[in-house]
Every structure is written in structure tokens, then in C-alpha cells.
Amino acid sequence: MRYELSQHARDVMLERGIAASWLEAVLEHPEVIEPDKADATLEHRLGRIPEFENRVLRVVAKMKSRPVVIVTIYFDRAMRGKL
């Protein structure tokens, strides 16, 4: 899947040590997909990262854009142990 990172997403990936391969895995094969509560153009994709203690990575993206735009990405502490 083709995607581009917003500047914010690029910055937080560097700051938090989030690997592009983790982003791509969750983007392409999410365990859970949720709509955004405030913005209908955004989708939240969540997936566990086994090599990072099964922490849950949340990818917020504009899925209907071409290429897909990654708005933000972070490890969701509230979802730990829930997937």
C-alpha cells in the first residue's frame, strides 16, 4: 500500500523509535479498525507489535486519500492487553 507521512507522523516515529515495518504491518493487516470520533475522513488501525512486548500500535490515517496519508502514529497504552 502506498502511503505518505505527515510531518507530525514522521517526527513521532523518530522520537518514539517506531519502525516503518511496524507501521506497514498495522496499516495493511490491522487487528482492529475504528472510525475517528471527530473526523469522518480518518480511520484508526490498531495492531500488536510482538517484537515490542505486544504493545498496541495505533495508526491514524486518511485511508481514502491516494496515497494514504498517515496523520499520526503511537503506542496506545489504554489498549495494552485488550487486543
C-alpha positions as CSV (number, residue, x, y, z in Angstrom):
1,M,0.0,0.0,0.0
2,R,1.3,3.4,-0.9
3,Y,1.4,6.0,1.8
4,E,3.0,9.2,2.9
5,L,3.7,10.5,6.3
6,S,2.6,13.9,7.6
7,Q,5.4,15.8,9.2
8,H,3.9,15.1,12.6
9,A,3.9,11.3,11.9
10,R,7.5,11.5,10.7
11,D,8.5,13.3,13.8
12,V,6.8,11.0,16.3
13,M,8.1,7.9,14.6
14,L,11.7,9.2,15.1
15,E,11.1,10.4,18.6
16,R,9.4,7.1,19.7
17,G,11.5,4.7,17.8
18,I,8.6,3.3,15.7
19,A,9.9,1.2,12.8
20,A,8.4,1.7,9.3
21,S,7.9,-2.1,9.1
22,W,5.6,-1.9,12.2
23,L,3.6,0.9,10.6
24,E,3.2,-1.0,7.4
25,A,2.2,-4.2,9.2
26,V,-0.6,-2.4,11.1
27,L,-1.7,-0.4,8.1
28,E,-2.0,-3.4,5.9
29,H,-3.2,-6.0,8.4
30,P,-4.9,-4.3,11.4
31,E,-6.4,-6.4,14.2
32,V,-9.0,-3.6,14.8
33,I,-10.3,-0.8,12.6
34,E,-12.1,2.1,14.3
35,P,-13.7,5.3,12.8
36,D,-12.4,8.6,14.2
37,K,-14.9,10.1,16.6
38,A,-14.4,13.7,15.4
39,D,-13.3,13.4,11.7
40,A,-15.1,11.0,9.3
41,T,-12.2,11.1,6.9
42,L,-9.8,9.4,9.4
43,E,-9.5,5.8,10.3
44,H,-7.7,4.2,13.3
45,R,-5.9,1.0,12.7
46,L,-4.6,-1.0,15.6
47,G,-2.3,-4.0,15.9
48,R,0.0,-5.6,18.4
49,I,3.8,-5.5,17.8
50,P,5.2,-8.8,19.0
51,E,8.8,-7.6,18.9
52,F,7.9,-4.7,21.2
53,E,6.3,-6.6,24.1
54,N,2.9,-6.9,22.2
55,R,2.3,-3.2,22.7
56,V,-0.6,-1.9,20.6
57,L,0.3,0.5,17.8
58,R,-2.4,2.9,16.7
59,V,-2.1,4.3,13.2
60,V,-4.4,7.2,12.3
61,A,-4.7,7.6,8.6
62,K,-6.7,9.2,5.8
63,M,-7.4,5.9,4.0
64,K,-9.4,7.3,1.1
65,S,-6.5,9.6,0.1
66,R,-4.2,8.5,-2.7
67,P,-1.6,7.9,-1.5
68,V,-2.9,7.1,2.0
69,V,-1.8,9.9,4.5
70,I,-0.6,8.8,7.9
71,V,-1.7,11.6,10.3
72,T,-0.2,10.2,13.5
73,I,1.1,7.0,15.0
74,Y,1.6,6.0,18.6
75,F,1.6,3.2,21.1
76,D,-1.8,3.2,22.7
77,R,-1.3,2.5,26.4
78,A,-5.1,2.3,27.0
79,M,-5.3,-0.6,24.6
80,R,-2.5,-2.7,26.2
81,G,-3.8,-6.2,26.9
82,K,-7.1,-5.5,25.2
83,L,-6.3,-7.0,21.8
